[in-house]
Amino acid sequence: MNIEETVARQRQFFMEGKTLSLSYRRDALARLRQSILTHEADINAALRADLNKSPTESYMCEIGMTLSELSYVQKHMSRWAKDRCVATPLAQFHAKSFTVKQPYGVALIMSPWNYPFMLTLDPLIGAIAAGNCCVVKPSAYSPATSAIIRTLVGECFPPEYVTVVEGGRAENKALLDQEFDYIFFTGGVTVGKEVMEKAARHLTPVTLELGGKSPCIVDHTAKLDLAAKRLVFGKLLNCGQTCVAPDYLLIERSVKERFLESVRKWITVMYGENALTNDGYVKMINQKHFDRVCGLIDPEKVVIGGASDPATLKIQPTVMDNVTPEDAVMQEEIFGPVLPVLTFDTIEEAETFVRSRPHPLALYLFTENKAVKERFLRRVSFGGGCINDTIIHLATSRLGFGGVGNSGMGSYHGKKSFDTFSHEKSIVDKSTWLDLPMRYAPYTKTGEKLIRMFMK
């Protein structure tokens, strides 16, 4: 595939104006829905091949999430696309003021391997609903899912409208050398910086969905057993290969031992005595990632788990206690089933620890203290999160999802996706039956008085 020609064909197709029609967009999304339903078994098989995901986890975290987003967008996109009237200042009498939503044009969507289906299709849904043409670049690390996405897109759309480009670094570079009208990237911070640098050459707007070390904070007022259950769910979903997974536990010292016993219990309940033999336990995506995560485990600090199986690329749910901020496991996003544990004595200490580090993509706070909830909501910067749960804040189309600072810029899901892929034009439609003279030179005292009367 010649990437330059692909982008040129899409730009030409966009100029024809077909995607400006709401009915055209609705039909496109309806075809996508039908294709997903038709190929559900194939999608499951691809996710099993790439990550060993069970059918239940595949539906809950990938297929079902995508269908839910699709339903929400289909239901509301007509309203989102309408012109929006706003009040006109008296100084501009008589006029009508309103905004118009317009698609950017040709968008590039670059997706990661950890939720390879959902994190490719969700932004694509928003881009199509907003009226764009799209080039989709799935991750080379999830080849089976990339192939089924190529099949779906090929069935639903002509390539001049939506097309899939497969491959690795060479294709990524070739794509980023093109001039797109919008770039949506989900992945790591290092590559995100490269994407932004490339986009800057053409002044192309970007959304960057990145990651970071998302803390889970537990104080002594928390319902400890329930908190442990929900932490284990969030940490081990997709075997920790989740951008908003709780990266480390920051727990009040007085309740640490009791809490860790509950963590041990819930790991066993959910995945058995040895998760390595659990057929539904997700594996690391590849050997490189397996080796990296294993290298973060300090055997002297392991209190739960710690074993791994190179043959299956699986790593046991692992908890490391007495971790310090200087340890290797605290220097990078873990992206695996390893939970470092740090303690605090006062909530002020916990707040200072989080605020002194790069802004995380997510924060999870377990407490029954309303003042503590307010403290973290108002004083600590993070992308989004949960109080007394983990992960679920991204599972609704009614809430935008995105990072801040090092964890990303921009957001999507539902209306946020539609807005992300749309430019909002501000328009004043001025009447011609009246033309107030006060704005025109030569300026007079009377005109100035009128200006001051209207503008204050």
C-alpha positions in Angstrom: 0.0 0.0 0.0 1.3 3.4 -1.0 0.6 5.5 2.1 0.9 8.9 0.4 -1.6 7.8 -2.3 -3.9 6.5 0.3 -4.1 9.8 2.2 -4.5 11.7 -1.1 -7.4 9.5 -2.2 -9.1 10.1 1.2 -8.6 13.8 1.0 -10.2 13.8 -2.5 -13.1 11.7 -1.2 -13.6 14.1 1.7 -13.7 17.0 -0.7 -16.7 15.4 -2.5 -18.8 16.2 0.6 -20.4 12.8 1.0 -19.4 12.5 4.7 -21.1 15.8 5.5 -24.5 14.0 5.3 -25.7 12.7 8.6 -27.5 9.9 6.8 -24.2 8.8 5.2 -22.6 8.7 8.7 -25.5 6.8 10.2 -25.4 4.2 7.5 -21.7 3.8 8.0 -22.1 3.2 11.7 -24.9 0.8 11.1 -22.7 -1.3 8.8 -20.0 -1.3 11.4 -22.4 -2.6 14.1 -23.6 -5.4 11.9 -20.1 -6.4 11.0 -19.0 -6.5 14.6 -22.0 -8.7 15.5 -21.4 -11.0 12.5 -17.7 -11.5 13.4 -18.0 -11.7 17.2 -16.5 -15.2 17.3 -13.6 -14.1 15.0 -12.9 -11.1 17.3 -12.9 -13.4 20.3 -10.5 -15.8 18.6 -8.2 -12.9 17.7 -8.1 -11.6 21.2 -7.4 -15.1 22.5 -4.5 -15.5 20.1 -3.0 -12.1 20.9 -3.6 -11.9 24.7 -5.2 -15.2 25.8 -8.4 -13.2 26.7 -11.4 -15.3 27.7 -14.7 -14.7 25.8 -16.2 -13.1 28.9 -13.3 -10.7 29.3 -13.2 -10.0 25.6 -16.9 -9.1 25.5 -16.8 -7.1 28.8 -13.7 -5.0 28.0 -13.6 -5.0 24.2 -16.7 -6.0 22.1 -19.4 -5.0 24.6 -17.7 -1.7 25.3 -17.4 -0.9 21.6 -21.1 -1.8 21.0 -22.2 0.3 23.9 -20.2 3.3 22.6 -21.6 2.7 19.1 -25.2 2.6 20.4 -24.8 5.8 22.4 -23.2 7.7 19.5 -25.9 6.5 17.0 -28.6 7.6 19.4 -27.3 11.1 20.1 -25.2 12.2 17.1 -28.0 14.0 15.3 -28.4 16.3 18.3 -24.6 16.9 18.6 -24.4 17.8 15.0 -27.0 20.6 15.1 -26.0 24.3 15.0 -26.1 25.8 18.5 -27.4 29.3 19.0 -26.0 31.6 21.6 -27.0 35.0 22.8 -25.8 38.0 20.8 -24.3 41.0 22.6 -26.5 44.2 22.5 -23.6 46.0 20.8 -24.0 43.7 17.8 -27.7 44.3 17.4 -29.3 43.0 15.2 -27.6 39.6 14.6 -27.8 35.9 15.1 -24.9 34.1 16.8 -24.4 30.4 16.5 -21.8 27.6 16.2 -21.4 25.1 13.4 -19.7 21.7 13.8 -17.5 20.7 10.9 -15.4 17.5 10.5 -11.6 18.1 10.3 -11.1 16.1 7.2 -8.7 13.1 7.1 -7.9 11.7 10.5 -5.2 9.3 11.6 -6.0 6.9 14.4 -3.1 5.0 15.9 -4.1 2.4 18.5 -2.2 0.2 21.0 -2.1 -3.6 21.6 -3.5 -3.9 25.1 -7.1 -3.5 24.2 -6.5 -3.7 20.5 -10.1 -3.9 19.4 -11.9 -1.4 21.6 -9.1 1.2 21.5 -9.1 1.1 17.7 -12.9 1.1 17.2 -14.0 3.6 19.9 -12.1 6.6 18.4 -13.1 5.5 14.9 -16.7 5.6 15.9 -16.3 9.2 17.0 -14.4 10.2 13.8 -17.0 8.7 11.5 -19.9 10.2 13.5 -18.2 13.6 13.1 -17.9 13.2 9.3 -14.2 12.5 8.8 -12.3 10.1 6.6 -9.9 7.9 8.5 -6.7 6.0 8.2 -6.5 3.4 11.0 -3.2 2.0 12.2 -3.5 -0.9 14.7 -0.6 -2.1 16.7 1.8 -4.7 15.1 2.0 -6.4 18.5 -1.5 -7.7 18.2 -1.5 -9.1 14.7 -4.6 -11.3 15.0 -6.8 -8.5 16.1 -5.2 -6.1 13.6 -6.2 -8.6 10.9 -9.8 -8.9 12.0 -10.1 -5.1 12.2 -8.8 -4.9 8.6 -11.5 -7.4 7.6 -14.3 -5.5 9.4 -13.2 -2.1 7.9 -12.8 -3.6 4.4 -16.4 -5.0 4.6 -17.9 -1.8 5.8 -16.2 1.0 4.0 -14.5 1.9 0.7 -10.8 2.5 1.3 -11.1 6.1 0.2 -13.4 6.6 3.3 -11.8 4.4 6.0 -8.8 2.1 5.5 -6.5 0.1 7.7 -2.7 0.3 7.4 -0.9 -2.6 9.1 2.8 -2.9 9.9 5.3 -1.7 12.4 7.7 1.2 12.8 8.3 1.8 9.1 4.6 2.2 8.5 4.2 4.4 11.6 6.9 6.7 10.3 5.5 6.8 6.8 2.1 7.8 8.2 3.4 10.5 10.5 5.3 12.0 7.6 1.9 12.7 5.9 -0.2 15.8 6.5 -3.3 14.8 8.3 -6.1 17.1 9.6 -6.2 15.3 13.0 -4.2 12.7 14.8 -5.5 10.5 17.6 -2.9 8.5 19.3 -3.2 5.9 22.2 0.0 4.5 23.6 3.1 5.3 25.6 4.6 8.6 26.6 7.8 8.2 24.5 6.0 7.5 21.2 3.4 10.1 22.1 6.1 12.8 22.2 7.3 11.6 18.7 3.7 11.8 17.4 3.3 15.4 18.7 6.7 16.4 17.3 5.7 15.1 13.9 2.3 16.7 14.0 3.8 20.0 14.9 5.5 20.2 11.5 2.1 20.5 9.9 0.4 22.2 12.9 -1.9 19.2 13.0 -4.1 19.0 16.2 -3.6 15.9 18.3 -5.3 13.9 21.0 -2.8 11.9 23.1 -4.1 9.1 25.3 -1.0 8.1 27.2 -0.5 6.5 30.7 1.5 6.9 33.8 1.7 5.5 37.3 -1.8 5.6 38.6 -2.0 5.4 42.4 -4.5 3.6 44.5 -4.8 5.2 47.9 -6.4 3.4 50.9 -7.0 5.1 54.3 -8.0 3.5 57.6 -11.7 4.4 57.1 -12.0 2.3 53.9 -14.1 -0.9 53.8 -10.9 -2.9 53.5 -12.1 -6.2 52.1 -14.3 -4.6 49.4 -11.5 -2.2 48.6 -9.1 -5.2 48.2 -11.6 -7.0 46.0 -12.0 -4.0 43.7 -8.3 -3.3 43.6 -7.5 -6.9 42.6 -10.2 -6.6 39.8 -8.7 -3.4 38.4 -5.1 -4.4 38.8 -5.4 -7.9 37.2 -7.9 -7.0 34.4 -6.0 -7.8 31.2 -3.2 -8.9 33.5 -2.4 -5.3 34.4 -1.9 -4.3 30.8 -4.3 -1.4 31.2 -3.4 2.2 30.9 -5.6 3.1 33.9 -4.6 0.0 36.0 -3.8 0.8 39.6 0.0 1.0 39.3 0.9 1.2 42.9 -0.8 1.0 46.3 -0.4 3.8 48.8 -1.9 2.6 52.0 -2.2 3.9 55.6 0.3 2.0 57.6 -2.1 1.0 60.4 -4.3 -1.1 58.0 -1.6 -2.4 55.6 -1.3 -6.0 57.0 -5.1 -6.6 57.1 -5.5 -5.1 53.7 -2.8 -7.3 52.1 -4.4 -10.4 53.6 -7.6 -9.5 51.8 -5.7 -8.9 48.6 -4.2 -12.4 48.9 -7.6 -13.9 49.4 -9.2 -12.2 46.4 -6.4 -13.1 44.1 -7.0 -16.7 45.0 -10.8 -16.4 44.7 -10.5 -14.8 41.2 -7.6 -16.7 39.7 -6.9 -19.8 41.9 -4.0 -20.8 44.0 -1.7 -20.5 40.9 -2.9 -18.2 38.2 -0.2 -19.6 35.9 -2.4 -22.7 35.4 -5.6 -20.7 34.9 -6.6 -20.9 31.3 -8.5 -17.7 31.5 -5.6 -15.7 32.9 -4.3 -13.2 30.3 -0.7 -13.4 29.2 1.9 -10.7 28.5 1.7 -9.5 24.9 5.2 -10.6 23.9 8.6 -11.8 25.1 10.0 -8.3 25.4 7.2 -7.1 27.6 7.4 -10.3 29.7 11.1 -9.8 30.3 10.7 -6.2 31.2 7.9 -6.8 33.8 9.8 -9.7 35.3 12.8 -7.5 35.6 10.8 -5.1 37.9 10.2 -7.8 40.4 12.5 -7.8 43.4 12.4 -11.3 45.0 13.4 -10.0 48.4 10.3 -7.7 48.5 7.7 -10.2 47.1 5.0 -11.1 49.6 2.5 -12.6 47.2 3.2 -14.4 43.9 6.4 -13.6 42.1 6.6 -16.7 39.8 6.4 -16.7 36.0 6.2 -19.1 33.1 8.3 -18.1 30.0 6.7 -20.8 27.9 3.2 -19.1 28.2 4.4 -15.6 28.9 2.4 -15.5 32.1 3.4 -13.7 35.3 1.7 -14.5 38.6 -0.2 -11.8 40.4 2.6 -10.3 42.4 2.6 -8.0 45.4 5.8 -6.3 46.6 5.9 -4.8 50.1 8.3 -2.3 51.7 8.9 -0.6 48.3 10.7 2.7 48.2 10.2 5.5 45.7 13.8 4.7 44.5 13.1 1.1 43.5 13.0 0.2 39.8 9.4 -0.8 40.0 8.5 2.9 40.8 10.5 4.4 38.0 8.2 3.5 35.1 4.6 2.4 34.4 4.5 -1.3 35.2 1.8 -2.5 32.7 1.7 -5.9 34.3 0.4 -7.9 37.3 2.9 -6.4 39.8 1.7 -4.2 42.7 4.2 -2.3 44.7 3.1 -1.3 48.2 4.1 2.0 49.9 2.7 3.4 53.2 1.8 6.7 54.7 0.9 7.9 58.2 -1.2 11.0 57.4 -3.4 11.8 54.4 -1.3 15.0 53.9 1.7 12.7 53.4 -0.2 10.7 50.7 -1.3 13.8 48.9 2.2 15.3 48.8 3.6 12.0 47.5 1.1 11.9 44.5 1.4 15.7 43.8 5.2 15.5 43.7 5.1 13.0 40.8 3.9 13.4 37.1 0.2 13.7 36.8 -1.3 10.2 36.5 -3.9 9.1 34.0 -6.1 7.8 36.8 -6.3 7.9 40.6 -8.3 5.6 42.9 -9.2 6.6 46.4 -10.7 4.2 49.0 -12.1 6.1 51.9 -15.4 6.8 53.8 -14.2 10.2 54.8 -15.9 13.0 52.8 -13.2 15.5 53.6 -10.5 13.2 52.2 -12.6 12.7 49.1 -12.9 16.5 48.6 -9.2 17.0 49.3 -8.1 14.7 46.5 -10.7 15.8 44.0 -9.9 19.5 44.4 -6.1 19.5 45.1 -4.6 16.6 43.1 -4.3 16.7 39.3 -5.1 13.5 37.4 -6.9 12.4 34.3 -9.9 10.8 35.9 -10.7 8.0 38.4 -12.9 6.5 41.0 -13.8 6.8 44.6 -14.1 3.4 46.2 -13.6 1.5 43.0 -11.2 1.1 40.1 -11.3 1.3 36.3 -15.0 1.7 35.8 -14.9 5.5 35.1 -13.8 4.8 31.5 -16.7 2.4 30.9 -19.4 5.0 30.2 -20.0 7.1 27.1 -21.4 9.9 29.3 -18.0 10.7 30.8 -15.1 11.9 28.8 -11.8 10.0 29.2 -8.4 11.5 28.9 -5.2 12.5 30.7 -3.5 15.6 31.8 0.2 16.6 31.6 2.4 13.6 31.1 -0.6 11.3 30.9 -2.0 12.9 27.8 -4.1 15.7 26.3 -7.7 15.8 25.0 -10.5 13.3 25.8 -13.0 11.1 24.1 -16.0 8.8 24.6 -19.6 9.8 23.6 -20.1 13.5 22.9 -16.4 14.1 23.7 -15.4 11.9 20.8 -17.8 13.8 18.4 -16.4 17.1 19.6 -12.8 15.9 19.4 -13.1 15.1 15.7 -15.1 18.3 15.0 -14.0 21.9 14.5 -16.6 24.2 16.0 -16.9 27.4 13.9 -18.3 30.5 15.6 -20.6 32.5 13.3 -22.4 35.9 13.6 -25.1 36.4 10.9 -25.6 40.1 10.9 -28.8 41.7 9.6 -28.7 44.4 6.9 -31.8 46.4 7.8 -29.9 48.2 10.6 -26.3 49.4 10.8 -25.3 51.1 14.1 -22.9 54.0 13.3 -21.0 54.1 16.6 -18.3 51.6 15.6 -17.2 53.6 12.5 -14.6 56.3 12.4 -14.5 59.2 12.8 -15.3 58.5 16.4 -17.4 61.0 18.4 -18.2 61.6 22.1 -21.8 60.5 21.5 -20.6 57.3 19.9 -18.1 56.6 22.7 -20.9 57.1 25.3 -23.0 54.5 23.4 -20.1 52.1 23.2 -19.5 52.4 26.9 -23.2 51.9 27.6 -23.3 48.7 25.6 -19.9 47.3 26.6 -19.5 47.1 30.4 
